[in-house]
Amino acid sequence: YADTIGDIAKATLGGKVDPNAARVAINAYQWLAMKLVPTVFGERQEVQVTHQHLHLHALRQLSEAAKVGQAAIAQRELELKAIEGDGVEVAQSPPVGAGDRGAAAVAATPASTEYSPQGAYEEDVRRKPTYDTGQPRKTWDDLEDAERSTWIKEPTPRDWT
């Protein structure tokens, strides 16, 4: 139809076709092209928008940090109770968020030992330092978010007996 529209335009410019008749004919061909090939000649334009889920990742990181922070606060409260002598036993437990992996700090815990997520993982690594393949296990800082989340949900060393 583009060729026909071009021919009508040339004939109009050459004075062979009435301009009003040419306008009607060109509009008809344009309408026909829009109906037959709407993806090329149609009036609708599609805009594809993509966005990254960075906000979701940031929220997950904040949530994880809050959980670790809450564990640190709970651990500190237990330490204070132990200092005040509220009948809480003192046990060796890795501190929450300790950068020096494997270092133990005195932390107050009730009769059953409670761990921070990182402390539980590090105790678990101490009990079983290698995977079944013989490779050494990852440090806390090297764990993926999904791996850490299992320790945040259940901060207790696994039973390897």
Backbone as JSON Lines, residues from 0, in Angstrom:
{"i":0,"aa":"Y","n":[0.81,-1.19,0.0],"ca":[0.0,0.0,0.0],"c":[0.85,1.25,0.0]}
{"i":1,"aa":"A","n":[2.05,1.17,0.48],"ca":[2.94,2.33,0.51],"c":[3.23,2.81,-0.9]}
{"i":2,"aa":"D","n":[3.42,1.88,-1.84],"ca":[3.67,2.27,-3.24],"c":[2.47,2.99,-3.82]}
{"i":3,"aa":"T","n":[1.27,2.49,-3.55],"ca":[0.04,3.11,-4.07],"c":[-0.12,4.52,-3.5]}
{"i":4,"aa":"I","n":[0.13,4.66,-2.18],"ca":[0.04,5.98,-1.54],"c":[1.05,6.93,-2.18]}
{"i":5,"aa":"G","n":[2.24,6.43,-2.47],"ca":[3.26,7.24,-3.13],"c":[2.83,7.67,-4.53]}
{"i":6,"aa":"D","n":[2.22,6.75,-5.27],"ca":[1.75,7.08,-6.63],"c":[0.66,8.15,-6.58]}
{"i":7,"aa":"I","n":[-0.25,8.04,-5.59],"ca":[-1.32,9.04,-5.47],"c":[-0.72,10.4,-5.14]}
{"i":8,"aa":"A","n":[0.25,10.41,-4.25],"ca":[0.89,11.68,-3.88],"c":[1.57,12.32,-5.1]}
{"i":9,"aa":"K","n":[2.28,11.53,-5.91],"ca":[2.95,12.06,-7.1],"c":[1.92,12.61,-8.11]}
{"i":10,"aa":"A","n":[0.83,11.87,-8.28],"ca":[-0.21,12.32,-9.23],"c":[-0.85,13.61,-8.75]}
{"i":11,"aa":"T","n":[-1.02,13.73,-7.42],"ca":[-1.6,14.95,-6.87],"c":[-0.68,16.13,-7.08]}
{"i":12,"aa":"L","n":[0.62,15.92,-6.83],"ca":[1.59,16.98,-7.03],"c":[1.72,17.36,-8.51]}
{"i":13,"aa":"G","n":[1.49,16.4,-9.38],"ca":[1.56,16.66,-10.82],"c":[0.28,17.3,-11.36]}
{"i":14,"aa":"G","n":[-0.73,17.44,-10.52],"ca":[-1.97,18.07,-10.93],"c":[-2.94,17.14,-11.6]}
{"i":15,"aa":"K","n":[-2.69,15.85,-11.62],"ca":[-3.56,14.88,-12.29],"c":[-4.74,14.45,-11.4]}
{"i":16,"aa":"V","n":[-4.62,14.59,-10.06],"ca":[-5.65,14.14,-9.13],"c":[-6.02,15.31,-8.23]}
{"i":17,"aa":"D","n":[-7.33,15.43,-7.95],"ca":[-7.82,16.47,-7.04],"c":[-7.24,16.21,-5.64]}
{"i":18,"aa":"P","n":[-6.69,17.22,-4.95],"ca":[-6.09,17.04,-3.63],"c":[-7.06,16.45,-2.59]}
{"i":19,"aa":"N","n":[-8.34,16.84,-2.61],"ca":[-9.3,16.28,-1.65],"c":[-9.54,14.8,-1.92]}
{"i":20,"aa":"A","n":[-9.63,14.41,-3.17],"ca":[-9.82,13.01,-3.52],"c":[-8.58,12.21,-3.14]}
{"i":21,"aa":"A","n":[-7.4,12.8,-3.33],"ca":[-6.15,12.13,-2.96],"c":[-6.08,11.91,-1.46]}
{"i":22,"aa":"R","n":[-6.5,12.94,-0.68],"ca":[-6.48,12.82,0.78],"c":[-7.39,11.68,1.23]}
{"i":23,"aa":"V","n":[-8.56,11.57,0.68],"ca":[-9.51,10.49,1.04],"c":[-8.92,9.14,0.67]}
{"i":24,"aa":"A","n":[-8.33,9.04,-0.53],"ca":[-7.75,7.76,-0.96],"c":[-6.56,7.37,-0.07]}
{"i":25,"aa":"I","n":[-5.7,8.33,0.24],"ca":[-4.53,8.02,1.09],"c":[-4.99,7.6,2.48]}
{"i":26,"aa":"N","n":[-5.98,8.3,3.05],"ca":[-6.51,7.92,4.37],"c":[-7.08,6.5,4.35]}
{"i":27,"aa":"A","n":[-7.75,6.16,3.27],"ca":[-8.33,4.81,3.16],"c":[-7.22,3.75,3.12]}
{"i":28,"aa":"Y","n":[-6.17,4.02,2.34],"ca":[-5.06,3.06,2.28],"c":[-4.33,2.97,3.63]}
{"i":29,"aa":"Q","n":[-4.19,4.09,4.32],"ca":[-3.55,4.06,5.64],"c":[-4.39,3.23,6.63]}
{"i":30,"aa":"W","n":[-5.71,3.43,6.6],"ca":[-6.59,2.68,7.49],"c":[-6.5,1.19,7.19]}
{"i":31,"aa":"L","n":[-6.48,0.85,5.9],"ca":[-6.4,-0.55,5.5],"c":[-5.08,-1.17,5.96]}
{"i":32,"aa":"A","n":[-3.98,-0.44,5.84],"ca":[-2.67,-0.93,6.28],"c":[-2.65,-1.15,7.79]}
{"i":33,"aa":"M","n":[-3.27,-0.22,8.55],"ca":[-3.32,-0.37,10.01],"c":[-4.1,-1.61,10.41]}
{"i":34,"aa":"K","n":[-5.15,-1.92,9.68],"ca":[-5.97,-3.09,10.02],"c":[-5.32,-4.4,9.59]}
{"i":35,"aa":"L","n":[-4.63,-4.39,8.47],"ca":[-4.03,-5.63,7.96],"c":[-2.69,-5.96,8.61]}
{"i":36,"aa":"V","n":[-1.91,-4.94,8.93],"ca":[-0.59,-5.14,9.54],"c":[-0.45,-4.19,10.74]}
{"i":37,"aa":"P","n":[-1.17,-4.47,11.83],"ca":[-1.18,-3.54,12.97],"c":[0.17,-3.44,13.69]}
{"i":38,"aa":"T","n":[0.99,-4.5,13.62],"ca":[2.27,-4.43,14.32],"c":[3.21,-3.43,13.67]}
{"i":39,"aa":"V","n":[3.06,-3.18,12.38],"ca":[3.92,-2.23,11.68],"c":[3.25,-0.86,11.55]}
{"i":40,"aa":"F","n":[1.98,-0.84,11.14],"ca":[1.3,0.41,10.82],"c":[0.25,0.83,11.85]}
{"i":41,"aa":"G","n":[0.07,0.03,12.9],"ca":[-0.96,0.33,13.89],"c":[-0.63,1.53,14.74]}
{"i":42,"aa":"E","n":[-1.65,2.07,15.4],"ca":[-1.47,3.24,16.26],"c":[-0.95,2.86,17.64]}
{"i":43,"aa":"R","n":[-1.19,1.63,18.06],"ca":[-0.76,1.2,19.39],"c":[0.75,1.01,19.42]}
{"i":44,"aa":"Q","n":[1.35,1.59,20.43],"ca":[2.78,1.41,20.62],"c":[2.99,0.63,21.91]}
{"i":45,"aa":"E","n":[3.81,-0.38,21.83],"ca":[4.11,-1.16,23.03],"c":[5.45,-0.72,23.58]}
{"i":46,"aa":"V","n":[5.47,-0.49,24.86],"ca":[6.7,-0.11,25.54],"c":[7.0,-1.19,26.55]}
{"i":47,"aa":"Q","n":[8.18,-1.73,26.47],"ca":[8.57,-2.8,27.37],"c":[9.43,-2.22,28.47]}
{"i":48,"aa":"V","n":[9.0,-2.37,29.7],"ca":[9.71,-1.82,30.84],"c":[10.22,-2.98,31.68]}
{"i":49,"aa":"T","n":[11.48,-2.92,32.0],"ca":[12.05,-3.92,32.9],"c":[12.66,-3.2,34.08]}
{"i":50,"aa":"H","n":[12.64,-3.86,35.2],"ca":[13.29,-3.31,36.38],"c":[13.95,-4.45,37.13]}
{"i":51,"aa":"Q","n":[14.93,-4.09,37.9],"ca":[15.63,-5.12,38.67],"c":[15.01,-5.18,40.05]}
{"i":52,"aa":"H","n":[15.14,-6.32,40.66],"ca":[14.56,-6.55,41.98],"c":[15.55,-6.19,43.08]}
{"i":53,"aa":"L","n":[16.26,-5.09,42.89],"ca":[17.24,-4.7,43.89],"c":[16.58,-4.34,45.22]}
{"i":54,"aa":"H","n":[15.39,-3.74,45.17],"ca":[14.72,-3.37,46.4],"c":[14.37,-4.6,47.23]}
{"i":55,"aa":"L","n":[13.98,-5.68,46.57],"ca":[13.64,-6.9,47.27],"c":[14.89,-7.5,47.94]}
{"i":56,"aa":"H","n":[16.0,-7.48,47.22],"ca":[17.26,-7.99,47.78],"c":[17.67,-7.14,48.98]}
{"i":57,"aa":"A","n":[17.53,-5.83,48.87],"ca":[17.9,-4.94,49.97],"c":[17.02,-5.2,51.2]}
{"i":58,"aa":"L","n":[15.73,-5.43,50.98],"ca":[14.83,-5.73,52.1],"c":[15.21,-7.04,52.78]}
{"i":59,"aa":"R","n":[15.59,-8.03,51.98],"ca":[16.0,-9.31,52.57],"c":[17.26,-9.13,53.42]}
{"i":60,"aa":"Q","n":[18.2,-8.32,52.92],"ca":[19.42,-8.07,53.68],"c":[19.11,-7.35,54.98]}
{"i":61,"aa":"L","n":[18.21,-6.35,54.94],"ca":[17.83,-5.64,56.15],"c":[17.16,-6.57,57.15]}
{"i":62,"aa":"S","n":[16.3,-7.44,56.65],"ca":[15.62,-8.39,57.52],"c":[16.61,-9.32,58.2]}
{"i":63,"aa":"E","n":[17.58,-9.81,57.43],"ca":[18.59,-10.7,58.0],"c":[19.43,-9.96,59.04]}
{"i":64,"aa":"A","n":[19.79,-8.72,58.74],"ca":[20.58,-7.93,59.69],"c":[19.8,-7.69,60.97]}
{"i":65,"aa":"A","n":[18.49,-7.45,60.84],"ca":[17.66,-7.24,62.02],"c":[17.6,-8.49,62.88]}
{"i":66,"aa":"K","n":[17.51,-9.66,62.25],"ca":[17.47,-10.91,63.01],"c":[18.77,-11.12,63.77]}
{"i":67,"aa":"V","n":[19.89,-10.85,63.11],"ca":[21.19,-10.99,63.76],"c":[21.3,-9.99,64.9]}
{"i":68,"aa":"G","n":[20.8,-8.77,64.67],"ca":[20.82,-7.75,65.71],"c":[19.97,-8.14,66.9]}
{"i":69,"aa":"Q","n":[18.81,-8.73,66.66],"ca":[17.95,-9.18,67.74],"c":[18.63,-10.29,68.54]}
{"i":70,"aa":"A","n":[19.33,-11.18,67.85],"ca":[20.05,-12.24,68.54],"c":[21.15,-11.65,69.42]}
{"i":71,"aa":"A","n":[21.82,-10.61,68.94],"ca":[22.87,-9.97,69.73],"c":[22.29,-9.31,70.97]}
{"i":72,"aa":"I","n":[21.13,-8.67,70.81],"ca":[20.48,-8.03,71.96],"c":[20.08,-9.08,72.99]}
{"i":73,"aa":"A","n":[19.5,-10.18,72.53],"ca":[19.09,-11.25,73.44],"c":[20.3,-11.82,74.17]}
{"i":74,"aa":"Q","n":[21.4,-12.0,73.45],"ca":[22.61,-12.53,74.07],"c":[23.14,-11.57,75.13]}
{"i":75,"aa":"R","n":[23.09,-10.27,74.82],"ca":[23.57,-9.27,75.79],"c":[22.69,-9.25,77.02]}
{"i":76,"aa":"E","n":[21.38,-9.4,76.84],"ca":[20.48,-9.44,77.99],"c":[20.78,-10.64,78.89]}
{"i":77,"aa":"L","n":[21.09,-11.78,78.28],"ca":[21.47,-12.96,79.07],"c":[22.76,-12.73,79.83]}
{"i":78,"aa":"E","n":[23.71,-12.05,79.18],"ca":[24.97,-11.74,79.85],"c":[24.72,-10.86,81.07]}
{"i":79,"aa":"L","n":[23.84,-9.86,80.92],"ca":[23.54,-8.97,82.04],"c":[22.85,-9.73,83.17]}
{"i":80,"aa":"K","n":[21.94,-10.66,82.83],"ca":[21.29,-11.47,83.86],"c":[22.31,-12.32,84.61]}
{"i":81,"aa":"A","n":[23.29,-12.85,83.89],"ca":[24.33,-13.67,84.52],"c":[25.16,-12.82,85.47]}
{"i":82,"aa":"I","n":[25.45,-11.6,85.05],"ca":[26.23,-10.7,85.91],"c":[25.44,-10.36,87.16]}
{"i":83,"aa":"E","n":[24.13,-10.16,87.01],"ca":[23.29,-9.82,88.15],"c":[22.99,-11.04,89.02]}
{"i":84,"aa":"G","n":[23.32,-12.26,88.54],"ca":[23.13,-13.48,89.32],"c":[21.7,-13.97,89.34]}
{"i":85,"aa":"D","n":[21.04,-13.99,88.21],"ca":[19.65,-14.44,88.14],"c":[19.55,-15.95,87.89]}
{"i":86,"aa":"G","n":[20.52,-16.73,88.27],"ca":[20.45,-18.18,88.12],"c":[20.67,-18.65,86.7]}
{"i":87,"aa":"V","n":[21.37,-17.89,85.92],"ca":[21.64,-18.28,84.55],"c":[23.07,-18.77,84.48]}
{"i":88,"aa":"E","n":[23.26,-19.93,83.84],"ca":[24.6,-20.5,83.73],"c":[25.41,-19.72,82.69]}
{"i":89,"aa":"V","n":[26.72,-19.73,82.86],"ca":[27.61,-19.09,81.9],"c":[28.26,-20.18,81.08]}
{"i":90,"aa":"A","n":[28.16,-20.08,79.76],"ca":[28.72,-21.1,78.88],"c":[29.58,-20.43,77.82]}
{"i":91,"aa":"Q","n":[30.48,-21.19,77.22],"ca":[31.29,-20.68,76.12],"c":[30.45,-20.73,74.85]}
{"i":92,"aa":"S","n":[30.34,-19.61,74.16],"ca":[29.57,-19.54,72.93],"c":[30.18,-18.47,72.05]}
{"i":93,"aa":"P","n":[30.32,-18.72,70.76],"ca":[30.85,-17.67,69.89],"c":[29.93,-16.46,69.91]}
{"i":94,"aa":"P","n":[30.49,-15.25,69.9],"ca":[29.66,-14.06,69.94],"c":[28.93,-13.83,68.62]}
{"i":95,"aa":"V","n":[27.84,-13.11,68.7],"ca":[27.07,-12.79,67.5],"c":[27.88,-11.85,66.64]}
{"i":96,"aa":"G","n":[28.0,-12.18,65.36],"ca":[28.7,-11.31,64.42],"c":[30.2,-11.24,64.62]}
{"i":97,"aa":"A","n":[30.79,-12.21,65.31],"ca":[32.23,-12.17,65.53],"c":[32.97,-12.3,64.23]}
{"i":98,"aa":"G","n":[33.88,-11.38,63.99],"ca":[34.66,-11.44,62.76],"c":[35.74,-12.5,62.85]}
{"i":99,"aa":"D","n":[36.25,-12.75,64.05],"ca":[37.3,-13.76,64.2],"c":[36.65,-15.11,64.39]}
{"i":100,"aa":"R","n":[36.5,-15.84,63.31],"ca":[35.82,-17.13,63.32],"c":[36.5,-18.11,64.27]}
{"i":101,"aa":"G","n":[35.68,-18.79,65.03],"ca":[36.21,-19.8,65.95],"c":[36.54,-19.23,67.31]}
{"i":102,"aa":"A","n":[36.6,-17.92,67.46],"ca":[36.92,-17.34,68.75],"c":[35.71,-17.5,69.66]}
{"i":103,"aa":"A","n":[35.96,-17.84,70.9],"ca":[34.86,-18.04,71.84],"c":[34.81,-16.86,72.79]}
{"i":104,"aa":"A","n":[33.65,-16.5,73.17],"ca":[33.47,-15.43,74.14],"c":[32.55,-15.95,75.23]}
{"i":105,"aa":"V","n":[32.7,-15.43,76.4],"ca":[31.84,-15.87,77.49],"c":[30.48,-15.24,77.28]}
{"i":106,"aa":"A","n":[29.48,-16.07,77.19],"ca":[28.12,-15.58,76.99],"c":[27.21,-16.3,77.97]}
{"i":107,"aa":"A","n":[26.28,-15.58,78.51],"ca":[25.35,-16.18,79.46],"c":[24.23,-16.86,78.7]}
{"i":108,"aa":"T","n":[23.93,-18.08,79.09],"ca":[22.84,-18.8,78.45],"c":[22.09,-19.57,79.51]}
{"i":109,"aa":"P","n":[20.83,-19.87,79.26],"ca":[20.11,-20.72,80.2],"c":[20.7,-22.13,80.19]}
{"i":110,"aa":"A","n":[20.15,-23.01,80.97],"ca":[20.69,-24.36,81.12],"c":[20.94,-25.03,79.78]}
{"i":111,"aa":"S","n":[20.05,-24.86,78.79],"ca":[20.32,-25.4,77.46],"c":[21.03,-24.3,76.67]}
{"i":112,"aa":"T","n":[22.14,-24.64,76.04],"ca":[22.96,-23.66,75.35],"c":[22.21,-23.07,74.17]}
{"i":113,"aa":"E","n":[22.18,-21.73,74.08],"ca":[21.58,-21.04,72.96],"c":[22.71,-20.41,72.15]}
{"i":114,"aa":"Y","n":[22.56,-20.42,70.85],"ca":[23.57,-19.89,69.95],"c":[23.0,-18.79,69.09]}
{"i":115,"aa":"S","n":[23.87,-17.89,68.68],"ca":[23.52,-16.97,67.62],"c":[23.59,-17.78,66.32]}
{"i":116,"aa":"P","n":[23.01,-17.3,65.23],"ca":[23.11,-18.07,63.97],"c":[24.56,-18.34,63.58]}
{"i":117,"aa":"Q","n":[25.41,-17.33,63.68],"ca":[26.81,-17.53,63.32],"c":[27.5,-18.45,64.32]}
{"i":118,"aa":"G","n":[27.19,-18.28,65.58],"ca":[27.79,-19.14,66.6],"c":[27.4,-20.6,66.41]}
{"i":119,"aa":"A","n":[26.13,-20.84,66.07],"ca":[25.68,-22.21,65.84],"c":[26.4,-22.82,64.64]}
{"i":120,"aa":"Y","n":[26.54,-22.03,63.57],"ca":[27.23,-22.55,62.38],"c":[28.69,-22.85,62.7]}
{"i":121,"aa":"E","n":[29.35,-21.93,63.41],"ca":[30.77,-22.14,63.72],"c":[30.98,-23.34,64.65]}
{"i":122,"aa":"E","n":[30.06,-23.55,65.58],"ca":[30.13,-24.74,66.44],"c":[29.92,-26.0,65.6]}
{"i":123,"aa":"D","n":[29.0,-25.92,64.65],"ca":[28.75,-27.05,63.76],"c":[29.99,-27.36,62.92]}
{"i":124,"aa":"V","n":[30.66,-26.32,62.44],"ca":[31.9,-26.52,61.66],"c":[32.99,-27.11,62.54]}
{"i":125,"aa":"R","n":[33.02,-26.7,63.82],"ca":[34.01,-27.26,64.74],"c":[33.77,-28.76,64.93]}
{"i":126,"aa":"R","n":[32.5,-29.15,65.02],"ca":[32.16,-30.56,65.19],"c":[32.4,-31.38,63.93]}
{"i":127,"aa":"K","n":[32.12,-30.8,62.79],"ca":[32.29,-31.5,61.51],"c":[32.95,-30.51,60.54]}
{"i":128,"aa":"P","n":[34.28,-30.45,60.51],"ca":[34.98,-29.41,59.75],"c":[35.0,-29.62,58.24]}
{"i":129,"aa":"T","n":[34.64,-30.8,57.74],"ca":[34.68,-31.03,56.29],"c":[33.34,-31.56,55.8]}
{"i":130,"aa":"Y","n":[33.09,-31.34,54.52],"ca":[31.91,-31.94,53.88],"c":[32.18,-33.43,53.7]}
{"i":131,"aa":"D","n":[31.16,-34.18,53.26],"ca":[31.32,-35.61,53.03],"c":[32.36,-35.89,51.94]}
{"i":132,"aa":"T","n":[32.6,-34.91,51.09],"ca":[33.6,-35.07,50.01],"c":[35.01,-34.88,50.51]}
{"i":133,"aa":"G","n":[35.16,-34.41,51.75],"ca":[36.47,-34.17,52.3],"c":[36.92,-32.72,52.19]}
{"i":134,"aa":"Q","n":[36.17,-31.91,51.47],"ca":[36.53,-30.49,51.34],"c":[36.18,-29.75,52.62]}
{"i":135,"aa":"P","n":[37.0,-28.76,53.0],"ca":[36.67,-27.99,54.21],"c":[35.39,-27.19,54.01]}
{"i":136,"aa":"R","n":[34.64,-27.03,55.08],"ca":[33.39,-26.27,55.0],"c":[33.67,-24.78,54.91]}
{"i":137,"aa":"K","n":[32.7,-24.05,54.37],"ca":[32.82,-22.61,54.17],"c":[32.81,-21.89,55.51]}
{"i":138,"aa":"T","n":[33.42,-20.7,55.53],"ca":[33.31,-19.85,56.71],"c":[31.95,-19.16,56.67]}
{"i":139,"aa":"W","n":[31.56,-18.58,57.79],"ca":[30.27,-17.88,57.87],"c":[30.17,-16.79,56.81]}
{"i":140,"aa":"D","n":[31.25,-16.03,56.62],"ca":[31.24,-14.93,55.66],"c":[31.12,-15.43,54.22]}
{"i":141,"aa":"D","n":[31.51,-16.67,53.95],"ca":[31.46,-17.21,52.6],"c":[30.13,-17.89,52.27]}
{"i":142,"aa":"L","n":[29.24,-18.03,53.25],"ca":[27.96,-18.68,53.0],"c":[27.06,-17.81,52.13]}
{"i":143,"aa":"E","n":[26.27,-18.45,51.27],"ca":[25.28,-17.74,50.47],"c":[24.11,-17.34,51.38]}
{"i":144,"aa":"D","n":[23.29,-16.39,50.93],"ca":[22.15,-15.93,51.72],"c":[21.21,-17.08,52.09]}
{"i":145,"aa":"A","n":[20.96,-17.98,51.14],"ca":[20.05,-19.1,51.41],"c":[20.63,-20.02,52.48]}
{"i":146,"aa":"E","n":[21.94,-20.23,52.45],"ca":[22.57,-21.09,53.46],"c":[22.5,-20.43,54.84]}
{"i":147,"aa":"R","n":[22.75,-19.13,54.88],"ca":[22.69,-18.43,56.16],"c":[21.28,-18.44,56.73]}
{"i":148,"aa":"S","n":[20.29,-18.32,55.85],"ca":[18.91,-18.24,56.35],"c":[18.51,-19.49,57.12]}
{"i":149,"aa":"T","n":[19.06,-20.65,56.75],"ca":[18.72,-21.87,57.51],"c":[19.28,-21.79,58.92]}
{"i":150,"aa":"W","n":[20.43,-21.15,59.08],"ca":[21.02,-21.01,60.42],"c":[20.32,-19.91,61.2]}
{"i":151,"aa":"I","n":[19.79,-18.91,60.5],"ca":[19.04,-17.85,61.18],"c":[17.71,-18.41,61.69]}
{"i":152,"aa":"K","n":[17.07,-19.26,60.87],"ca":[15.79,-19.84,61.27],"c":[15.96,-20.81,62.43]}
{"i":153,"aa":"E","n":[17.04,-21.58,62.41],"ca":[17.28,-22.59,63.45],"c":[18.73,-22.52,63.89]}
{"i":154,"aa":"P","n":[19.04,-21.62,64.84],"ca":[20.44,-21.44,65.24],"c":[20.94,-22.47,66.25]}
{"i":155,"aa":"T","n":[20.92,-23.73,65.84],"ca":[21.46,-24.79,66.71],"c":[22.38,-25.67,65.86]}
{"i":156,"aa":"P","n":[23.51,-26.09,66.43],"ca":[24.4,-27.0,65.68],"c":[23.66,-28.3,65.38]}
{"i":157,"aa":"R","n":[23.99,-28.92,64.26],"ca":[23.33,-30.16,63.85],"c":[23.91,-31.35,64.62]}
{"i":158,"aa":"D","n":[23.11,-32.39,64.74],"ca":[23.57,-33.61,65.42],"c":[24.21,-34.52,64.39]}
{"i":159,"aa":"W","n":[25.51,-34.72,64.47],"ca":[26.25,-35.53,63.47],"c":[26.53,-36.93,63.97]}
{"i":160,"aa":"T","n":[25.82,-37.4,64.99],"ca":[26.08,-38.75,65.5],"c":[25.38,-39.8,64.67]}
